[in-house]
Amino acid sequence: MKKIGIIIVFVFINSLIRAQFLYSLGIAAGVSYGKETWTAEQYQTKEKYLLGPNGAVLAEFFRGTAFNWRAEIMYNGLGTKEAVSGENYTNTTNYISLNNYLKYTYEFVYFKVYGLVGPRVEYLLNRKAAVYPDVINGMSPLHLSAAGGVGFELYSYSHIKPFAEAFYNRDISPSFNGNFQGTTIVSQHDFEFRLGLKYVFNEKNKCPKVDNSAGQPPGGF
């Protein structure tokens, strides 16, 4: 049964490639630098940025145009540092998200640059509260955020392409909206940096353009 499932997946991916629909598959990993913002001020606390890991598997669709669609399944280690009465406490909230981006690419001779923008559906995978557990444990298991990013991709002579990206991600719907010592709304935002590799299907290898403005014959000097 397991072998049949693998064969079905392989046939499905192969049909997408032949239909010019699936452009590439890839992986990426890096770090996230984020914090929470709280509306209430009665806690006498200050939220600080927290560093965490991130990683994603991604697929890009449609080729031959400047615009593509990218879908990702991403792990994101978020949370915040809470400064309370001179002491720092760490609250962590780790998410699995489904990301969908519109991607625009501009090509140069040796590399590409691109921008991405789109929504994320974020599922709260786990959490750990060192302070204010009623808020952290009461966070919504599912919420929306929006992200925008820029990327840099090098040309290579193989189907495997290296890239680097930076994102800014912010909650659309709050992570927490409830009554805790008064009405409290908690939203998260973070900066993300990552490196990755992707495999591009059926794309011709590109070489840098040669300046032949002098009209020299091939192989001439």
C-alpha positions in Angstrom: 0.0 0.0 0.0 2.9 2.3 0.9 4.5 1.7 -2.5 1.3 2.4 -4.3 1.1 5.8 -2.5 4.6 6.7 -3.5 3.9 5.7 -7.1 0.7 7.9 -7.2 2.6 10.9 -5.8 5.4 10.4 -8.3 2.9 10.2 -11.2 1.1 13.3 -10.0 4.3 15.4 -9.7 5.5 14.1 -13.1 2.2 15.2 -14.7 2.5 18.6 -13.2 6.0 19.0 -14.6 4.9 17.9 -18.1 2.0 20.3 -18.0 4.4 23.2 -17.3 2.6 23.8 -14.0 5.2 22.8 -11.4 8.2 25.0 -11.7 10.4 24.0 -8.8 10.7 22.3 -5.4 13.0 23.5 -2.6 14.0 23.7 1.0 15.1 26.6 3.2 16.2 27.2 6.7 17.3 30.1 8.8 16.5 32.3 11.9 13.5 34.4 13.0 13.8 37.5 15.2 10.5 38.4 16.6 8.4 39.6 19.6 4.9 40.1 20.8 3.1 43.4 21.3 0.6 43.7 24.1 -2.1 46.4 24.2 -2.4 46.4 28.0 0.1 48.4 30.0 -0.9 47.4 33.5 1.6 44.5 33.7 4.6 46.8 34.0 6.5 44.7 31.4 8.4 45.3 28.3 8.5 42.8 25.4 11.9 42.2 23.7 12.9 40.4 20.6 13.6 36.6 20.7 15.7 34.6 18.3 14.4 31.3 17.0 14.8 28.8 14.1 12.7 28.5 11.0 12.5 26.1 8.1 10.3 25.4 5.1 9.6 23.1 2.2 8.3 25.0 -0.9 6.9 24.6 -4.4 6.7 27.2 -7.1 4.2 27.0 -9.9 4.0 28.5 -13.4 7.1 29.2 -15.5 8.0 31.5 -18.4 6.7 34.7 -16.9 7.9 37.2 -14.4 5.1 36.2 -12.0 4.9 32.9 -10.1 2.9 31.4 -7.3 4.8 29.9 -4.3 3.3 27.7 -1.7 5.2 26.7 1.5 4.8 24.6 4.6 6.9 26.4 7.3 8.1 25.9 10.8 8.6 29.1 12.7 10.0 29.5 16.2 8.4 32.6 17.7 7.7 34.1 21.1 9.1 37.0 23.1 11.2 38.0 26.0 9.3 39.6 28.9 11.2 42.0 31.1 9.4 42.0 34.5 10.8 44.0 37.4 14.3 43.8 36.1 14.1 40.1 35.2 13.9 38.6 31.8 11.4 35.7 31.1 11.1 33.8 27.8 7.7 32.8 26.4 7.9 30.7 23.2 5.2 30.0 20.6 6.1 27.7 17.8 4.0 27.6 14.6 3.5 25.5 11.5 2.1 27.6 8.7 0.8 27.4 5.2 2.2 30.3 3.2 1.0 31.5 -0.2 3.0 34.2 -2.1 2.7 36.1 -5.3 6.3 36.2 -6.6 7.8 38.7 -9.1 11.2 38.1 -10.5 13.6 40.5 -12.3 16.6 38.9 -14.1 20.1 40.2 -14.4 23.0 38.7 -16.2 24.5 36.6 -13.3 21.6 36.5 -10.9 17.9 37.1 -10.2 16.2 39.3 -7.6 12.6 38.9 -6.6 9.8 40.0 -4.3 7.2 37.9 -2.5 4.0 39.0 -0.8 1.0 37.0 0.6 -0.9 35.6 3.5 -0.1 32.8 6.0 -2.4 30.5 7.9 -0.6 29.8 11.2 -1.2 26.8 13.4 0.1 26.9 17.0 2.2 23.8 17.3 3.3 24.2 20.9 4.0 26.9 23.5 5.9 27.4 26.7 5.2 30.2 29.2 7.7 31.4 31.8 5.4 34.3 32.7 1.7 35.1 32.2 0.7 31.5 31.3 -3.0 32.4 31.2 -2.3 34.5 28.1 0.2 32.2 26.4 -2.0 29.1 27.0 -5.1 31.0 25.8 -3.6 31.9 22.4 -5.7 31.0 19.4 -4.6 27.7 17.8 -5.2 29.2 14.3 -4.8 32.7 13.0 -3.8 34.7 9.9 -0.7 36.8 9.2 0.8 38.6 6.2 4.4 38.5 5.0 6.5 40.3 2.5 10.0 39.5 1.4 12.9 39.9 -1.0 15.2 37.3 -2.4 18.4 36.7 -4.4 19.0 33.7 -6.6 22.3 32.8 -8.4 22.3 31.3 -11.8 24.0 27.9 -12.0 24.8 25.3 -14.6 22.6 22.7 -12.9 19.0 22.4 -12.0 19.8 23.1 -8.4 19.7 26.8 -7.6 20.9 28.5 -4.4 19.0 31.4 -2.9 18.8 33.8 0.1 15.7 35.5 1.4 14.6 38.0 4.0 10.9 38.4 5.2 8.8 40.6 7.5 5.8 38.8 9.0 3.0 40.4 11.1 -0.3 39.1 12.5 -3.5 40.1 10.7 -5.8 38.4 13.3 -4.4 38.6 16.9 -2.6 35.7 18.5 -4.6 36.4 21.7 -7.7 38.4 22.2 -9.3 38.0 25.6 -9.9 39.2 29.2 -6.8 38.9 31.4 -6.6 41.7 34.0 -8.6 43.7 31.5 -9.0 43.4 27.8 -5.7 42.2 26.3 -4.8 41.8 22.6 -1.5 40.2 21.7 0.0 40.3 18.2 3.3 39.0 16.9 5.7 40.2 14.3 9.1 39.0 13.2 12.0 39.4 10.8 13.1 36.2 9.0 16.4 35.4 7.2 17.0 32.1 5.4 19.1 30.3 2.9 17.9 27.6 0.6 18.2 25.3 -2.4 15.6 24.5 -5.0 15.4 22.1 -7.9 14.1 23.7 -11.1 12.4 21.3 -13.6 13.0 21.4 -17.3 14.8 24.8 -17.4 17.6 25.4 -19.7 20.9 26.2 -18.0 21.7 29.8 -18.5 25.2 31.3 -19.1 26.2 34.9 -18.7 25.6 37.0 -21.9 28.7 37.7 -24.0 29.3 41.2 -25.2 30.0 40.9 -28.9 29.4 44.6 -29.8 32.7 44.6 -31.8 31.3 42.0 -34.2 34.0 39.5 -33.7 33.4 36.0 -35.2 32.8 33.1 -32.8 36.1 32.2 -31.2 37.8 35.4 -32.4 39.8 37.9 -30.3 
